[in-house]
Amino acid sequence: MLDTFDLIINGFVAVVLLPIVLGSLFTGSKPPEHSFFSKYYRADKHLMLVSNVFLLALCATAAVKLALHFGVIDASQEVTISNWLSIPFLSLLVLFLAMLIRAVLRVRRGEAR
């Protein structure tokens, strides 16, 4: 069972963030031009795609937790689904962090010259 805080956070992720991420993936939206991270997104062209797919895995995990809380799926199904989701979630996290570090290093090298 989720407590109130977990229910609000997972509900926000599954209801609000999921359509935003899907819209960004389907339209191939560009990163924001005047944000703190825009220079890193320009340094690595696939960073936005990987970050959106990572957020999609996060939304799927939140949706599974909500489905268990509201009784849509059984606890044994939740364990199976969570195990299957943890593999792409962790691999996308490692990939995103590696790409982000590589983009940060590219930006720092470019600014140092």
PyRosetta script that sets phi, psi and omega in degrees:
from pyrosetta import init, pose_from_sequence

init()
pose = pose_from_sequence("MLDTFDLIINGFVAVVLLPIVLGSLFTGSKPPEHSFFSKYYRADKHLMLVSNVFLLALCATAAVKLALHFGVIDASQEVTISNWLSIPFLSLLVLFLAMLIRAVLRVRRGEAR")
pose.set_psi(1, 139.5)
pose.set_omega(1, 178.0)
pose.set_phi(2, -91.1)
pose.set_psi(2, 141.4)
pose.set_omega(2, 172.9)
pose.set_phi(3, -81.6)
pose.set_psi(3, 179.8)
pose.set_omega(3, -173.5)
pose.set_phi(4, -62.4)
pose.set_psi(4, -42.9)
pose.set_omega(4, -179.4)
pose.set_phi(5, -62.8)
pose.set_psi(5, -47.3)
pose.set_omega(5, 179.0)
pose.set_phi(6, -62.8)
pose.set_psi(6, -36.9)
pose.set_omega(6, 179.2)
pose.set_phi(7, -65.1)
pose.set_psi(7, -41.4)
pose.set_omega(7, 179.1)
pose.set_phi(8, -67.5)
pose.set_psi(8, -45.4)
pose.set_omega(8, -178.8)
pose.set_phi(9, -64.9)
pose.set_psi(9, -49.6)
pose.set_omega(9, -179.9)
pose.set_phi(10, -65.9)
pose.set_psi(10, -35.1)
pose.set_omega(10, 176.1)
pose.set_phi(11, -65.1)
pose.set_psi(11, -42.2)
pose.set_omega(11, 177.4)
pose.set_phi(12, -62.4)
pose.set_psi(12, -44.3)
pose.set_omega(12, -178.8)
pose.set_phi(13, -64.4)
pose.set_psi(13, -44.0)
pose.set_omega(13, -175.9)
pose.set_phi(14, -76.6)
pose.set_psi(14, -32.0)
pose.set_omega(14, -174.9)
pose.set_phi(15, -95.6)
pose.set_psi(15, -39.5)
pose.set_omega(15, -175.4)
pose.set_phi(16, -95.6)
pose.set_psi(16, -47.7)
pose.set_omega(16, -174.9)
pose.set_phi(17, -73.8)
pose.set_psi(17, -34.7)
pose.set_omega(17, -177.9)
pose.set_phi(18, -58.7)
pose.set_psi(18, -49.0)
pose.set_omega(18, 177.5)
pose.set_phi(19, -63.8)
pose.set_psi(19, -33.3)
pose.set_omega(19, 178.7)
pose.set_phi(20, -65.6)
pose.set_psi(20, -44.8)
pose.set_omega(20, -179.3)
pose.set_phi(21, -66.9)
pose.set_psi(21, -42.9)
pose.set_omega(21, 178.9)
pose.set_phi(22, -63.9)
pose.set_psi(22, -41.5)
pose.set_omega(22, 177.0)
pose.set_phi(23, -62.6)
pose.set_psi(23, -40.2)
pose.set_omega(23, 178.4)
pose.set_phi(24, -67.1)
pose.set_psi(24, -38.0)
pose.set_omega(24, 178.5)
pose.set_phi(25, -69.1)
pose.set_psi(25, -43.1)
pose.set_omega(25, -176.2)
pose.set_phi(26, -72.7)
pose.set_psi(26, -34.6)
pose.set_omega(26, -178.2)
pose.set_phi(27, -90.8)
pose.set_psi(27, -11.9)
pose.set_omega(27, -178.2)
pose.set_phi(28, 64.4)
pose.set_psi(28, 41.6)
pose.set_omega(28, -173.9)
pose.set_phi(29, -62.2)
pose.set_psi(29, 148.9)
pose.set_omega(29, -179.8)
pose.set_phi(30, -81.9)
pose.set_psi(30, 154.0)
pose.set_omega(30, 175.2)
pose.set_phi(31, -66.9)
pose.set_psi(31, 156.1)
pose.set_omega(31, 179.8)
pose.set_phi(32, -62.3)
pose.set_psi(32, 142.3)
pose.set_omega(32, -174.4)
pose.set_phi(33, -76.0)
pose.set_psi(33, -37.7)
pose.set_omega(33, -171.8)
pose.set_phi(34, -116.3)
pose.set_psi(34, 50.1)
pose.set_omega(34, 176.6)
pose.set_phi(35, -115.2)
pose.set_psi(35, 171.8)
pose.set_omega(35, -179.5)
pose.set_phi(36, -65.0)
pose.set_psi(36, -34.4)
pose.set_omega(36, -175.7)
pose.set_phi(37, -92.6)
pose.set_psi(37, -0.6)
pose.set_omega(37, -175.1)
pose.set_phi(38, -62.0)
pose.set_psi(38, -34.8)
pose.set_omega(38, 179.2)
pose.set_phi(39, -67.8)
pose.set_psi(39, -30.3)
pose.set_omega(39, 178.2)
pose.set_phi(40, -74.7)
pose.set_psi(40, -36.4)
pose.set_omega(40, 176.6)
pose.set_phi(41, -67.4)
pose.set_psi(41, -33.5)
pose.set_omega(41, 176.6)
pose.set_phi(42, -71.4)
pose.set_psi(42, -29.3)
pose.set_omega(42, -178.8)
pose.set_phi(43, -72.3)
pose.set_psi(43, -30.4)
pose.set_omega(43, 179.6)
pose.set_phi(44, -131.6)
pose.set_psi(44, 112.4)
pose.set_omega(44, -171.5)
pose.set_phi(45, -70.4)
pose.set_psi(45, -19.8)
pose.set_omega(45, -179.3)
pose.set_phi(46, -98.9)
pose.set_psi(46, 2.9)
pose.set_omega(46, -178.6)
pose.set_phi(47, -65.6)
pose.set_psi(47, -38.5)
pose.set_omega(47, 179.4)
pose.set_phi(48, -65.4)
pose.set_psi(48, -42.5)
pose.set_omega(48, 179.0)
pose.set_phi(49, -63.6)
pose.set_psi(49, -46.1)
pose.set_omega(49, -179.5)
pose.set_phi(50, -65.3)
pose.set_psi(50, -38.6)
pose.set_omega(50, 179.0)
pose.set_phi(51, -67.0)
pose.set_psi(51, -36.8)
pose.set_omega(51, 177.3)
pose.set_phi(52, -68.3)
pose.set_psi(52, -39.9)
pose.set_omega(52, 178.0)
pose.set_phi(53, -68.2)
pose.set_psi(53, -36.7)
pose.set_omega(53, 175.0)
pose.set_phi(54, -62.3)
pose.set_psi(54, -43.7)
pose.set_omega(54, 177.3)
pose.set_phi(55, -64.9)
pose.set_psi(55, -32.7)
pose.set_omega(55, 175.9)
pose.set_phi(56, -65.0)
pose.set_psi(56, -40.1)
pose.set_omega(56, 175.7)
pose.set_phi(57, -65.2)
pose.set_psi(57, -36.9)
pose.set_omega(57, 176.3)
pose.set_phi(58, -64.5)
pose.set_psi(58, -41.4)
pose.set_omega(58, 177.6)
pose.set_phi(59, -64.8)
pose.set_psi(59, -38.0)
pose.set_omega(59, 177.9)
pose.set_phi(60, -64.8)
pose.set_psi(60, -39.8)
pose.set_omega(60, 177.6)
pose.set_phi(61, -64.0)
pose.set_psi(61, -42.3)
pose.set_omega(61, 178.4)
pose.set_phi(62, -66.1)
pose.set_psi(62, -38.4)
pose.set_omega(62, 178.9)
pose.set_phi(63, -65.4)
pose.set_psi(63, -36.5)
pose.set_omega(63, 177.6)
pose.set_phi(64, -66.2)
pose.set_psi(64, -41.4)
pose.set_omega(64, 178.1)
pose.set_phi(65, -63.8)
pose.set_psi(65, -40.3)
pose.set_omega(65, 177.4)
pose.set_phi(66, -67.3)
pose.set_psi(66, -39.2)
pose.set_omega(66, 178.8)
pose.set_phi(67, -63.4)
pose.set_psi(67, -38.0)
pose.set_omega(67, 176.4)
pose.set_phi(68, -67.7)
pose.set_psi(68, -42.7)
pose.set_omega(68, -178.4)
pose.set_phi(69, -61.7)
pose.set_psi(69, -41.9)
pose.set_omega(69, -177.7)
pose.set_phi(70, -89.9)
pose.set_psi(70, 4.7)
pose.set_omega(70, 173.5)
pose.set_phi(71, 81.2)
pose.set_psi(71, 18.3)
pose.set_omega(71, 179.2)
pose.set_phi(72, -74.5)
pose.set_psi(72, -36.5)
pose.set_omega(72, 177.8)
pose.set_phi(73, -122.8)
pose.set_psi(73, 158.3)
pose.set_omega(73, 179.0)
pose.set_phi(74, -81.0)
pose.set_psi(74, 160.7)
pose.set_omega(74, -179.0)
pose.set_phi(75, -64.0)
pose.set_psi(75, -35.6)
pose.set_omega(75, 178.6)
pose.set_phi(76, -69.0)
pose.set_psi(76, -35.5)
pose.set_omega(76, 175.7)
pose.set_phi(77, -67.1)
pose.set_psi(77, -36.2)
pose.set_omega(77, 179.8)
pose.set_phi(78, -64.0)
pose.set_psi(78, -39.7)
pose.set_omega(78, 178.7)
pose.set_phi(79, -64.1)
pose.set_psi(79, -43.7)
pose.set_omega(79, 179.7)
pose.set_phi(80, -64.4)
pose.set_psi(80, -47.0)
pose.set_omega(80, -178.7)
pose.set_phi(81, -65.6)
pose.set_psi(81, -41.6)
pose.set_omega(81, 179.9)
pose.set_phi(82, -64.6)
pose.set_psi(82, -37.6)
pose.set_omega(82, 176.5)
pose.set_phi(83, -64.1)
pose.set_psi(83, -40.7)
pose.set_omega(83, 178.3)
pose.set_phi(84, -69.1)
pose.set_psi(84, -32.9)
pose.set_omega(84, 179.7)
pose.set_phi(85, -79.1)
pose.set_psi(85, -24.7)
pose.set_omega(85, -176.7)
pose.set_phi(86, -69.1)
pose.set_psi(86, -30.2)
pose.set_omega(86, 179.9)
pose.set_phi(87, -65.0)
pose.set_psi(87, -54.1)
pose.set_omega(87, 178.0)
pose.set_phi(88, -68.8)
pose.set_psi(88, -30.4)
pose.set_omega(88, 179.4)
pose.set_phi(89, -62.2)
pose.set_psi(89, -50.2)
pose.set_omega(89, -178.7)
pose.set_phi(90, -69.3)
pose.set_psi(90, -38.4)
pose.set_omega(90, 178.8)
pose.set_phi(91, -68.5)
pose.set_psi(91, -36.5)
pose.set_omega(91, 176.0)
pose.set_phi(92, -69.1)
pose.set_psi(92, -34.1)
pose.set_omega(92, 176.4)
pose.set_phi(93, -63.6)
pose.set_psi(93, -46.0)
pose.set_omega(93, 178.8)
pose.set_phi(94, -64.0)
pose.set_psi(94, -43.5)
pose.set_omega(94, 178.9)
pose.set_phi(95, -62.5)
pose.set_psi(95, -44.0)
pose.set_omega(95, 179.6)
pose.set_phi(96, -63.2)
pose.set_psi(96, -44.8)
pose.set_omega(96, -179.7)
pose.set_phi(97, -65.2)
pose.set_psi(97, -39.3)
pose.set_omega(97, 178.0)
pose.set_phi(98, -64.8)
pose.set_psi(98, -42.7)
pose.set_omega(98, 179.3)
pose.set_phi(99, -68.2)
pose.set_psi(99, -36.3)
pose.set_omega(99, 178.5)
pose.set_phi(100, -66.8)
pose.set_psi(100, -42.8)
pose.set_omega(100, 177.6)
pose.set_phi(101, -63.0)
pose.set_psi(101, -41.1)
pose.set_omega(101, 178.3)
pose.set_phi(102, -63.9)
pose.set_psi(102, -39.0)
pose.set_omega(102, 178.3)
pose.set_phi(103, -67.9)
pose.set_psi(103, -39.9)
pose.set_omega(103, 177.8)
pose.set_phi(104, -62.6)
pose.set_psi(104, -42.8)
pose.set_omega(104, 178.7)
pose.set_phi(105, -64.9)
pose.set_psi(105, -38.5)
pose.set_omega(105, 177.3)
pose.set_phi(106, -63.5)
pose.set_psi(106, -42.7)
pose.set_omega(106, -179.1)
pose.set_phi(107, -67.1)
pose.set_psi(107, -42.0)
pose.set_omega(107, 179.8)
pose.set_phi(108, -65.2)
pose.set_psi(108, -38.8)
pose.set_omega(108, 177.6)
pose.set_phi(109, -67.3)
pose.set_psi(109, -37.3)
pose.set_omega(109, 179.9)
pose.set_phi(110, -69.9)
pose.set_psi(110, -35.0)
pose.set_omega(110, 179.9)
pose.set_phi(111, -78.7)
pose.set_psi(111, -24.9)
pose.set_omega(111, -177.7)
pose.set_phi(112, -73.6)
pose.set_psi(112, -24.4)
pose.set_omega(112, -177.5)
pose.set_phi(113, -81.5)
pose.dump_pdb("model.pdb")
